[in-house]
């Protein structure tokens, strides 16, 4: 805080500083919320890609064996 201002101006500056701190806090909360949502979306996409690769691999392996045979992978 700057204490060299007049008393009247000091109240106004404290008011603006509090508003700036509030805006900064809201921005940090927004970034955390946005980042966590983005992380969850990317995690779901990664898991879906892994499942697709696994299914493709199982289909490729099952083509190597005759039909109607039981294969446990």
Backbone bond lengths (Angstrom), bond angles and torsions (degrees), N, CA, C in turn:
res aa  C-N    CA-C-N  psi(-1)  N-CA   C-N-CA  omega(-1)  CA-C   N-CA-C  phi
1 X - - - 1.444 - - 1.523 109.37 -
2 X 1.288 115.12 146.14 1.459 121.04 176.79 1.518 108.71 -96.28
3 X 1.305 116.70 113.05 1.458 120.86 -176.85 1.522 112.86 -92.98
4 X 1.301 118.79 -0.38 1.453 120.48 -176.87 1.524 112.95 -88.13
5 X 1.327 118.69 3.21 1.459 121.83 175.54 1.525 110.21 -83.99
6 X 1.307 114.74 161.45 1.466 119.06 175.21 1.516 108.91 -65.89
7 X 1.327 116.11 162.71 1.459 120.86 -175.65 1.524 111.56 -61.00
8 X 1.324 116.69 -42.09 1.460 120.19 -178.90 1.513 111.90 -65.77
9 X 1.318 116.69 -41.87 1.462 120.54 179.34 1.524 111.21 -71.42
10 X 1.333 116.29 -29.35 1.462 119.91 -179.47 1.522 110.91 -63.76
11 X 1.321 116.78 -39.63 1.476 120.11 178.23 1.522 110.39 -64.80
12 X 1.326 116.72 -40.83 1.463 120.17 179.84 1.525 109.85 -66.01
13 X 1.336 117.42 -42.97 1.465 120.16 -179.79 1.519 110.56 -65.69
14 X 1.335 118.09 -40.08 1.466 120.14 177.37 1.515 110.77 -62.48
15 X 1.336 115.99 -36.46 1.458 120.15 178.55 1.531 110.40 -62.97
16 X 1.343 116.81 -44.83 1.462 120.10 179.48 1.528 111.41 -69.10
17 X 1.332 117.18 -36.92 1.460 119.42 178.08 1.516 110.93 -64.74
18 X 1.329 117.14 -40.60 1.466 120.22 177.43 1.520 110.44 -63.79
19 X 1.334 116.50 -39.37 1.460 119.37 177.55 1.525 110.31 -65.85
20 X 1.331 118.14 -37.98 1.464 120.71 178.71 1.526 110.72 -66.98
21 X 1.330 117.28 -40.31 1.458 120.07 176.60 1.520 110.98 -63.88
22 X 1.328 115.93 -39.86 1.462 119.87 178.32 1.521 110.37 -64.55
23 X 1.330 117.26 -44.02 1.460 120.38 178.83 1.527 110.30 -64.05
24 X 1.319 117.38 -40.11 1.458 120.68 177.92 1.516 111.62 -63.84
25 X 1.322 116.64 -41.70 1.461 120.81 177.98 1.523 111.03 -63.96
26 X 1.324 116.90 -42.39 1.462 120.58 178.15 1.527 110.78 -63.75
27 X 1.322 117.04 -37.97 1.462 121.03 178.48 1.526 110.93 -65.01
28 X 1.332 116.83 -41.67 1.462 120.69 178.70 1.528 110.19 -64.73
29 X 1.322 117.37 -41.59 1.469 120.93 177.43 1.526 110.12 -63.09
30 X 1.324 116.28 -41.57 1.469 120.16 177.76 1.520 111.07 -61.37
31 X 1.341 116.88 -44.80 1.463 119.70 179.67 1.522 111.44 -62.94
32 X 1.321 117.84 -41.24 1.464 120.65 178.73 1.522 111.15 -64.89
33 X 1.323 116.89 -42.63 1.464 120.84 179.40 1.526 110.66 -64.79
34 X 1.324 116.58 -47.32 1.458 120.92 -180.00 1.529 111.11 -62.79
35 X 1.319 116.87 -42.74 1.455 120.90 179.95 1.515 112.71 -64.91
36 X 1.321 116.69 -40.24 1.467 119.38 -179.56 1.527 111.01 -68.88
37 X 1.320 117.34 -39.15 1.465 120.06 177.33 1.528 110.11 -65.11
38 X 1.327 116.50 -42.92 1.466 120.55 177.91 1.517 110.80 -61.68
39 X 1.327 117.54 -41.35 1.469 121.52 178.95 1.529 110.94 -61.93
40 X 1.332 117.18 -43.90 1.456 120.23 -179.53 1.526 111.72 -65.27
41 X 1.329 116.71 -39.08 1.461 120.29 178.79 1.529 110.20 -65.07
42 X 1.328 116.69 -43.96 1.461 119.83 -179.84 1.524 111.35 -67.93
43 X 1.334 117.51 -35.45 1.458 121.00 177.43 1.517 110.87 -64.47
44 X 1.325 116.99 -43.04 1.470 120.47 178.22 1.528 110.50 -63.52
45 X 1.323 116.95 -40.49 1.457 120.18 178.92 1.522 110.32 -64.71
46 X 1.317 117.54 -41.79 1.463 121.63 179.24 1.527 110.91 -62.21
47 X 1.335 116.87 -43.35 1.465 120.30 179.00 1.525 111.09 -64.98
48 X 1.331 116.93 -39.37 1.469 119.49 177.38 1.518 111.28 -64.50
49 X 1.326 117.18 -39.91 1.464 120.36 177.83 1.526 110.97 -64.03
50 X 1.331 117.21 -40.14 1.468 119.80 177.62 1.527 111.26 -62.88
51 X 1.336 116.45 -41.66 1.472 119.62 178.74 1.528 110.99 -64.68
52 X 1.329 117.47 -39.47 1.461 120.00 178.47 1.527 110.77 -64.39
53 X 1.339 116.58 -43.75 1.466 119.55 178.90 1.521 111.10 -63.13
54 X 1.319 117.19 -38.40 1.456 120.93 179.01 1.529 110.77 -64.95
55 X 1.331 116.53 -43.70 1.469 119.87 179.08 1.525 111.36 -64.57
56 X 1.328 117.23 -39.85 1.467 120.64 178.33 1.520 109.96 -64.13
57 X 1.327 116.91 -40.57 1.460 120.28 179.25 1.525 111.42 -65.27
58 X 1.335 117.07 -41.50 1.470 120.76 178.68 1.523 110.31 -63.97
59 X 1.338 117.72 -41.19 1.463 120.31 178.27 1.522 111.45 -64.77
60 X 1.334 115.90 -39.52 1.468 119.13 179.46 1.526 110.94 -65.96
61 X 1.319 117.04 -39.48 1.466 120.53 179.16 1.526 110.39 -69.74
62 X 1.339 116.95 -38.55 1.465 118.96 -178.18 1.525 112.34 -68.11
63 X 1.330 118.34 -21.80 1.469 120.64 177.00 1.525 111.23 -71.36
64 X 1.314 117.07 -19.31 1.463 120.03 -178.82 1.523 112.85 -78.20
65 X 1.333 117.44 -16.69 1.457 121.75 -175.70 1.521 109.39 -109.57
66 X 1.311 118.02 157.43 1.470 120.66 178.92 1.535 111.28 -65.57
67 X 1.312 114.92 158.18 1.461 120.01 -179.95 1.515 110.51 -68.73
68 X 1.332 114.87 155.67 1.462 123.93 177.97 1.518 112.96 63.42
69 X 1.297 117.46 27.93 1.466 120.30 172.41 1.513 107.60 -111.36
70 X 1.317 115.17 145.47 1.457 120.71 -176.89 1.515 109.15 -89.24
71 X 1.307 115.99 123.44 1.462 121.22 179.21 1.515 107.52 -122.31
72 X 1.308 116.12 125.98 1.465 120.25 176.56 1.518 108.68 -105.57
73 X 1.321 115.80 117.44 1.460 121.09 -178.66 1.514 109.83 -112.32
